[in-house]
Amino acid sequence: MYIKNLVLKNFRNYGEEKFEFSSGLNVLFGKNAQGKTNCAEAVFYLCTGTSPRTRREKQLIRSGEQVANISCTCQGRYGEVEISARITESGREVKINGNKITRNADLMGNVFAVFFSPQELRLIQDGPDERRRFLNLSISQLSRSYFVALSRYNKILEQRNNLLKSRDLDTVYDTLPVWDAQLCKYGAVVASSRADYVEKLAPLAAEAHAYLTDGQEELVVCPEKKYKGGAEELEKRLFDELSNNYDRDIRLGYTASGPHRDDLDIIINGADAKNFASQGQTRTAALAIKLAEVNVFKQACGDYPVLILDDVMSELDLPRRKKLVGRTDGLQTIITCTHAERVLYGKEVNKIMIEGGAVRR
């Protein structure tokens, strides 16, 4: 899988620009605040329908403009495909090969992408929301059924939480089992899919981490054990868990248990990474997990995703920069940095210099 070209119009700080990418290593370089990250963001957005930097899509539109248009041609999972997005302040319109799609699920899986930037340290440093977000986006690219189940779970969860705030307790107690039957059906799919995914991810993350640290540190990634098991078993367990906690949830006014509350354990050398890892350890562990994600995609579909590394090289010492670049063989990689020579190391590279929201040719 790889992106052949990218066209931006009124996206972030770009007026109108076109990028040509190679199927190997691509380096976007230039001074800070010129638009390198914006280009990388656009690639990931077209692959996943999601920005890694903001949830407010109107922020993607260039200041003073009403509409942003972005498009790319890529060699995807099912052959060559053209993806375009028209973004306005009121919403967006996404097309695949000229045909409008109405669900983000239809975009997922055409071209896989993995994005890493210094902000991805949140995966380890922040709360469970960030780790669930990582799992949701990664698994959704691999499985449309997961994306659909997650969307339906979240909608039903919202309705259940609204019900829990009602003061008509008779209606609450009578209605909760109806919502819970559906909630647990989709929740079981979400929980079991996450457990299966982490089972594949964990050994790959441990291997990548050992590679980056020359075997000096050990990384362990594992899910919470209470949601392990098959979908049918989990559905019953979730239903019993909710049923036994009606009084608690009514008192709190929200659903206090379920897959929307689970977490990942990330352990470095036997200690919880969130509480005890140094900044360097955190960075290396997060990068190892992202490199593992690359290989999960490769194992699942037989092809590598597009790997996007935004401003990572400045945060790594020379040996780890070389090790990281060594892992890019055989897959399209888009790297942003201030100096291209930092990442060359004798490799054939497509260098693109960006200055003031434009390619300097």
N, C-alpha and C positions, 0 to 999 in steps of 0.2 A: 504494500500500500504506500502511495506517496502522492503528494500534491505537486501538480505540474506547474500551475501558475495561480496567481492571486490578484484580483482587481479590487481596489478600494476607491470609493468615492464618498467624500464627506464623512469618513469614518475617523473618529478621534481627531488627531491633528492633520490628517491627510486631506488634501483637496481631491486630486485624482492621480492614482499611481498604479502601476502594474509590476508585479514581481514574477520572475521566472526562477523556478527551483530545480535543482538536480535531485535525482533519486537517492543521493548519498548525503554527504555532509554539507550543510549550508550555514554560513556565518553572516549574520546581520550585525554590522559593527558601525560605530560612530560615537560621538560624544553623548553624554547623558541628556535625557529629555528631548530626543530628536524624533522618536517614533518607533524604535526597534521593538519594544514590548507591545506596542499597539498592533504591529504587523503580526507578531506571534499570537496575540490574543485573537485576531481575526481568523487565523487558521484554525485555532481550537474551537472557536464559535461555530464555524461552518461544519466542523466534524461532529460536534455534540449538541449544538443549539444552546450552549451555555457559555457565558463568559467566566473565566477563572478569577476575574478581578472585581466584578460588580454584579448585583442582581437587578439593578435599575438600568434597563436597556436604553433608556433615553440618554444616558451618559455616554453612550457609544457614538452619538451624533455629534458632528463637528460643531463647535460653538458658532452660533449665528445662522445655522442651517436647520431645515425642517426634516430632512430625510437623509439617511445614510444607506448606501448600496454597496454590498460586498458580494463577491462571487469567486469561485475557483473551479478549475478542471482538475480532476484527480483520477488516479488509477486505484479504484476501490475494490471492495470485496467481490463485487459482481461485475467487474469490468470498468471501463471508463465512465465517469459520471460527472455531470456539471451540477454544482450546488450554488444557489444564490439566496441572498436574504435582503429584504427591503425593510429597514427599521425606521419607524416613526415614533413620535412621542406617545401615540395611543396604542402601539402594538407593532407587530412585525408580520411579514409574509415571506415564507420560505418555499423555495421551489427546487425540485430535483428533476434534472433534465427537462426543465420548462414546465413541469407539472406541479401545481400548488399542493402542498401537504397541509393537513389540518391537525396532525398530531406529531409531537416531537418524537414519538416512538418510531415514526416512519423515517426519521432522519438518522436515528441511532443505528450503528452497525454498517453504514456504507463505507466509512473510513474511520478506523479507530485512531485515537490520539491520546497521548500521555503528556501532561504539562507539569513542569517543575520550575519553581522560582523560589527565591528566599522566603516568600510568604507561605510556602508550603510547610514551613516549620510548625505552622499551626496544627498540622496533622498530629504532632506529638505534644506540643506545648499547651494547646487549648483544650476545651472540654470535649465531651463525647460527640457533640454536634458535628465537629470538623471530621472526625473519623467516620461517622455515619455518612456524611456528605461524600467523602472519598469512596466509600464502598458503593453507595448508591450510583454515583456517576460511572464508576468503573464497571460494575455489574450490568448496568443499564445498556452500556455499549455492546456488551456481549449477548444480552438476553432481552428481547422486547417484552417477553412475558413477565419478566421481573419488573421492567419499567411500568407496565400496565398494572401489575399487582400493587406496586408501591404507590402509584397515583390513586388507585381506588382505596387502598388502606388509609392514605392520608385524608381523603375526602370523608370517609366514614368516621375516622377518628375525630375530625373537626365537628361532624354532626353529633357524635357521642358526647364530646366535651360541651357543646352547646346545651345538650339535654341535661347534663349533670349540673348545670347552673340554674335549672328550673326549680322553682319552689313548690311545684305540684308533685310531691313525692310519690303519690300513687301512680301517676303517669310515668314518672322516672323508673320506678321499679318494674312496671309492666312492660315498658318499651326497651329497656336495656338488653334483655336477652335477644331481641330481634336484631338490634345493631351488632351485638357481640358475635352472633353467628356469622355474619358477613365479615366483620372485622377480623375474626380469627381465621377465616378461610384465606383471606389475602395475607394476613400477618404470618401465617405458617409458610407461605411461599417465600415471603421476604426473609424470614429468619433462617429457613433451611438453605436458601440460595446464598445468603451471606456466609453461613457456616461452611458450605462447600467451597466457596470462593477463597475464604481465608485458609482452608486446608491446602489449597493449591499455592496460594501466595506465600505462606509462611516459610517453607523450605527454600524457595527462590529468594526471598528477602534475606534469609540467614546466609545463603551462599554469596549474594551480592555484597552483603555487609562484610563478610570475611574477606572478600576480594579487595574491597576498598580499604580495609584496615590491616591488610597483610596478616589476617588471622589473629590479630591481637585482641579483638573484642568479639563478643557473641551477642547476636540479636535474636530475640524470640518474639513472635507475633502470634497471638491466639485470641479467639473470641470468648465472650462470656459463656461459660459452660451450660447455663440454664436453658439456652435456646439451641442446643445441639439435638439432632435427631431428624427423622423423616417428616415430611409435611403433614401426613395424617396424624402421627403421634403429637406433633407440635400443635396442631389445630385444637386437639382435645385439651392439651396442657394449658394452652393460652386461654381457652374458654373457662376452664376451672379456675385459673388464676384471676381472671376478671370477675367471675361469679362470686368468688370468696372475698372480694374486696369492694363490693358495692358501697358499703357504708363509708369506707375510707375515701373513695373517689368522689362520692357526693359531698363529703365534708370539705375536700380539697377543691372541688369544682373542676377537676380535670382527670384524665386517665393516667394513673401514676405507674403503670407497668405495661410492658409490651415491647415489640421490636423498636418502637420509636424512642425507647429509653436505654437501649443496650449500648455496648461499648466494646472497644478492642483493648486488650492488654498489650503494651509494647515494653519489653524488658531488655535492658542492656547490661550484660555482665551480672545478671541476677537481680538488678534493681529496677524499680519502676522509672522509665525514662522521663515521664512528665515531671517527676519530683526531684530526680537526682542526676539527670544527664547534663553535661556541660553543653555550651552552645555548639562546639565542634562536634560532639557526639550526637547531638540532636540533628544537626545538618546531615551528617553522614547516614544516620538511621533513616531519615526521611528520604534521602536520595536512594538508599538501598531499597526501600519499599517501592519507590517509583520505578526503579530498574526491574524489580520483580514483577510489577504490573505489566511492563513491556513483554516479559516472557510468558506471563499468564495468557495474554492475547495471542502470542505466537503459538502456544500449545493448544489453545482453544480453536483457532481458525486456520492455522498453518501459515500465517503471514504476520510480519511485524507491523505494529502501529507506527504512526508518525510520532517521533519523540521531539518534544519542544522543551528546550532548556533555556530559561530566561534569566540572564544575569547570574549564572551559577559559578562561572569560572573565577570571578573576583573573590568568591567566598572560599575557594579551595586552594590548598598549597599545590606546588608543582607536581609532586608525585601523584596526588589524587586527580589532578586535572588530566594527566596522561592516562591514568587508569580509566577515567570516565570516557575519554575520547576513544580508548580502546574498545569500549563496549558498544560503540556506534557502528561497527562493521555490519553490513548487510541490511541496515534499515535507514530510512530517511530521517535525518536529524536536523532540526533548525535551532541554532544557538544564537543568542544575542550576547554581545559583549562590547566593551569599549575599544579593545585592540585585537584585531583578527589574529595576529601572530601568536597570541596566547594559546590558541587552540589548534594550530595547524599540525605541528609535530610530524611533518613529512607527508601528511595525508593530502589527497586530491580534494580540494575544497572549492565550492561555489561561494565567492565572497561578494557581499552586497553592502555597499556603504550607504548609510542613511543620514541625511542632514536636513533638518527643518521640515520633516514630514515629506521628504522626497528622496528618491534614489539618485545618488550622485554617480553619474556614469562617466 
